[in-house]
Amino acid sequence: MALKFIRGNQLALLKNGEQFFPALVETLDLATREIFFETYIFADDATGSIICDVLARAAARGVAVHVIVDGFGARDFAPRFAFMLEQAGAQLLVFRPKISPLTLRRNRLRRMHRKLAVVDGRVAFVGGINVIDDYPPEGPMPPRFDYAVKIEGPLVQDVWFEAAKLWARLDWLKTRRRLRVARPAHTDPDVRGTQSALLLVRDNIRHRSDIEQGYLELIAGARGEVLIAVAYFLPGRRFRRALIDAARRGVRVVLVVQGLTDQPVMQYASRALFGAFLEAGIEIHEYTRSELHAKVAVFDGVVAIVGSSNIDPFSLVLAQEANVFVSDGRFASSLRASLYEAIEISQQVPPQAWKQLGWSVRVRIWAAYGIARIMTSLSGIEGWH
């Protein structure tokens, strides 16, 4: 798959909810025609209240508001939010609302993990930031470390098309009403800047491996540096081999992963891979200042990725995801500089110290990796190990 970037866009990198939510709210408040809004988590907190209120305000003034939340990630979606949206005239759909106790059934593991918004077909947001308070509730701690990108220009058409297509499919599943989705006349295809970008999605129909293939293409083409920061890191064989091959041909490969996590099994399982990476010369930094939730990368300082997809079997094989690939030196340099600020306050995993881990830690790591392998096998994910 050759990456085909679309020219003429104006992109803004947004770090954390502190930059993302004000930009999102301002844009939603300017909507006059239509809003598509998708999020995995829609928390019942101050941020959730703000976003629900601005969506309801838009619907109340006649904007066609379409909201999709995930049945698992937003399983605690506040009834008051649903009431507010319904009363204002907004439409709400839940992606796979039935959560089976048999959580390893493949069809129940297919989640809607995208975080995106499209306003009037002229402005779009894509990234990894859920609708949740920026600061974790566990005492004084810096905000969750995450990114999104604001898009204006021709690429917005592609974001609109993917959002409208998912809405039409979910609406059909609920009502059996077929909605035809075509490239809309009201989206803004005009040039808004000089930046080139591409939207890649992962779904369970035609784009099953597009995001992973995009990563692999960029890793294979890297000549100087591969810099990846990701919340959940448990790559499959092809991805692991691509990173190791890049390091062995002289590319500096730098990974920034979680030091604090809400999923200890995944964290320990990913550490089972550290030995082979470190032996190949790959740098690994664990970010412990706050919760690392980012899903971003920079290649040779000129191409960047910002999106919702982790590098693990559930994101790359099961979930609905959306990533923006940006071919622009200024954008990539800005993201790279931000990531190196995080690296400066992270803890690098020393290769020699890793080899000298105690047996009790090794047992926990390999037990977690075994559990992860069992989970992927039971859920029907093949060829990952």
N, C-alpha and C positions, 0 to 999 in steps of 0.2 A: 504494500500500500504506500503510494507516494503522497506525502502531505501537500495539499493544495491550499495555500493561504490566499485569503481575500484581502485586497488592498482597500485603502481609503477610509480606515476606521480611526476613531479617536477613543483611546482606552485610558482608564484611570485605575491604578492599582490601589486597592483599599485594604488597609491592615486592621484586623480585629474589628469587633463590633463598634468600637469608638469612632472609626471612620465610615464603616459600612452603613450602620443604621441611620445616621443623619442624612446621608446621601440617598438612601432608599426612601426614607419618609418624604424628603423634599420632592423626589420624582413622583412618588405615588400621589402626593397632594396636587400635582400639576396634571394628573391624568384627566382626559376629557372624553375618551372613547372606550378604552378597553384595558384590562389588566389580567395577565396570567401570572399566578404566583404559586410556586412549589417549594415545599420545605419538608425535611425529614422529621425534625422536632419543632413543635410549636408549643413552647412552655407556658404554663400559667404563672407568669411572673410579670415584672414591670415592663420588660421588653415585649413580651407577648401581648400585653394590654395595649401598648403603643401601636404595634403593628396591626392588631385586630381593629383598633379604633380608626386608623388611617384607611384601612381597606373598607370598613363600614361607611366612613365618610364619603369615600369615592362612590360606592354603590348607591348611597342615598342621593347623590347629585346626578345619578343617571349613567354612571360608568358601568360597563359590563365587567363585573369582577368574577374571575374564576380562580378558586383556591383549591390546591391539592395538598393533602398531608398524608403521611404514611401511617398505615394502620398499626405498626409496631412502634416506630419512633415517636409518633404522636398519639399513642394509645391512651394517654391521660389528657387528651385535648379537652380543654375546659368547656363544659356545657354552656356556660355564659358566653363564651366566644362564638360557639355555633349559633346561639340565639341572636347575638348581636349581628352576625353576618346575615342570617336569614331575614331578620326584621328589616335590615337595610336593603335587601334585594340581591345580595351577593350569593353566588353559587359555591357550594362546598362539596368536594368529593374526597373519599378516603381510599387510598390505594391498599388493596388487600386487607380489609378490616378484620377478617377472621384470623385469629391467632391460635393455631392449634397447640395443644400441650406437647404434641410430637413435633418439637421445633426443628428437628433435623429433616423433616420432609421438604424436599427440594422446592415444591411450589410455594410453601409457606415461608421459605427463606428468600424468595424474590421480593426485595423491598424497593421502594422509591426513595433513593438516597440523594436525589438531586436537590440543589438549592439554587433556584433561579427565579427571576422576575422579568416580565416584558411589559412595558408601559406604552400604550398607543402605537405599538409597532415602531417606535423611534428610539427608545432607550431600553437596554437590557442589563441585567446583573447576573453574573454566574460566579459561583465560588463554593466554599466549604462551610460558610457560616450559617448555622441554624438560627431559628428565632428563639433565642434564649439569652438571659442576662450575660453580659460580657464577663463579669467577674464571678468565678465559682463561689458557691455559698459556704465553702469550707474555710471560713476565716479570711484574714487579710492575705491576699495573694494577687499577683499581677493578672491581667486579663488572659483569657484563653488566647492562644497564639494561632491565628488563622488569617486567611486572605479571601478577597473576592475581587472581581474586576467589573467596572462599569463600562458599558459598550455603547458607542454611538456610531452609526455608519452602516454600510451594507451588511455586515455580519449579523445585525439585529434581525434581519429577515430569517436567517437560519435558526436563531434562537426562538423566534416567534413560531416558526413552522414546527419545531420539535415540541414546544409547549402545547400548541394547538392540537397536534397529532395525539399526544398522550391524553389530553382532555377529551378528545373525541372518542378515543378507545375506551376510556373509563366510563364516559357517559353512556356509550352503547352497552357496556356490560351491566350498567345499572338500569337503563330504561329501554334497551333494545332500539333506541332511536339512532339512526345512522346520520352522522354529520360529515359532510364532505369538507376536507381540508385541502385548500389550494394556496399557492403563494398569494398573499393578500395584496390588493391594490393600495391599501392604506399604510403599509409599512414604508419606511423611508430608506430607499436604496442609494440615496445621494452620498457623495463623498463628504466625510466629516473631518478627516485628518489624513495622516500619511502612514498610519501603522497597518501592518498586515497581520491577520489573525484567522483562526480556523476553529470551528466548534466541532468537537468529537463527542458523541454520546455512546453509551453502552446500553443496549436493550436485549431483549430475548427473541428478537425477530431477525432484522437484517444487519444489526451492528453489534454482534456478540463480542467481538474482540477488537473493535476499532481503537479504543483507548490504549490497550496494551500494545497493539501493533504500532501506534504512534510513538509510545515510549521506546519500543525496541528500535524503531527506525532512527530516532534521535541518538540513542545510546551507541548504535552501530556507526553513526556518522560523526560522533564526537571526536575531536582531536586534542583538545586541551583540558576540559573539565566537565564532569557530570556532577551536579549538585542537586540532591533530592531531599526534601523534608516532607515527612509523611507520618500521620498519626498511627496507622496500623500497617506494619511492614512484615509481610510473610509471602514473598514472591515465589512463583513457581519456577520450575527448572529452567525454562527458556530465559526468564528474566534474570535469574541468578547467574546463568552462564554469560549473558550479555554484559552484566556488570563486571564480572571477573575477567572476561576477555578484554573489555575496555581498559581495566587497570593494568593488565599484563602488556598491553601495547603502548603503555606510557601515559594514558589519560589519568588525570587526578580525579578519583571518584570519592565523593564526600556524601555521607548519609547522616541526616539529622532525624533522630527517632525519639520516641517518648521515654522520658525517665520517670515521669509520673503518669499513671494510667488508670482508667476505670475498668480495664479488661486485663487483669494480671495473667490469665492463661495465654492470651495473645502476645503479651509482652515477653513472657518467658519463652514461648514457642519461637518468637523471632530471634531470640538470643542463641538458639541452637544453630543458627546460620552464621553467627558472628565469626566463628573460628575460620571458616573457609574464606570469608570476606577479608578478614584481617591478614590472613596468610598471603592473599593476593595483593595486599597493599592498599586496600580500601580503608578510608578513614570513617570511623563511626563516632558520632557525638550524641550523647543523651541529654535532651533538654529537660531540666528539672525545675525551672523557675516557675512554671505554671503548667496547665494542661496544653500539650501540643495537639492541635486539631487540624493543622494545615495539611494540604495535599497539593504541593507545588514542586517545581523543578526548574533548573536553569542549565542550559547546555552551551558551553563555550562562550558564555556571557552574551549570547545573541538571540537565543530562542528560549522562551519560558512557557511553563504550564501552570495554570491556576484552575482548580476545579474541586469536585466533590469526591473523586475516586481515590480511595486508598490503594495500596499495592498489596492486596491480599486476595484470597480466592473468592471471598464474598462480594467485594467490589468489582473485581475483574471478570467474574464468571456468573454472578447471580443478580446483582442490583442494577437498577436504573441509575445511570450516572451521567454527568455532563462536565466536560473539561474544555477550557479555552487554551489553544496553543497559539502563542504570540511570537511572530518573527519580527522583532524590533529591538535594536541594541539598547535604546534608552530604557524601555520597559524592563528588559531582561536585567540590565545593570542595576536598576532600582530594586528589583526583587532580590537580586544577588547580594547587594549591600545590606538589605534588611536581614537576610538569612545569616550573613556573616556576623551581624550584631548579635544574633541569637547564638551562634556558635561560640562567640567570645565568652558567653556566660553559661555555656553548656559544659558537660563533663565528657572529655574524650575517653573512649575505651582504649586503654593501652594494650597493644598486642601481647606483650610478655605477661602482663598481669592476667589477661584472659586465659592464657595457657595454664596458669597456676591457680585457677579457681578450686575451691574446696569441693570435696565429693558431695556434700549436702546440696550445694548450689547446683552442681551439675545434674544431680538427680531431679531437682525441681524443673530445671530447664528441659531435660529430655522427656520427663513425664508430661510437661505442658505440650511439647512438640508432638508426642504420641497422641495426646488428646486431640490436638488440632488435626492430625492426620486422620484420626477416626471420624471426627466431625465432618471433614471434607469428603471422606469416602462414603459415609452414611447419607450425606446430602446429594450424592451423585456427581460430585466434582471429580473428574478423572484427569490423570496426567499432570497433577499438580506437584507431586512430591519429588 
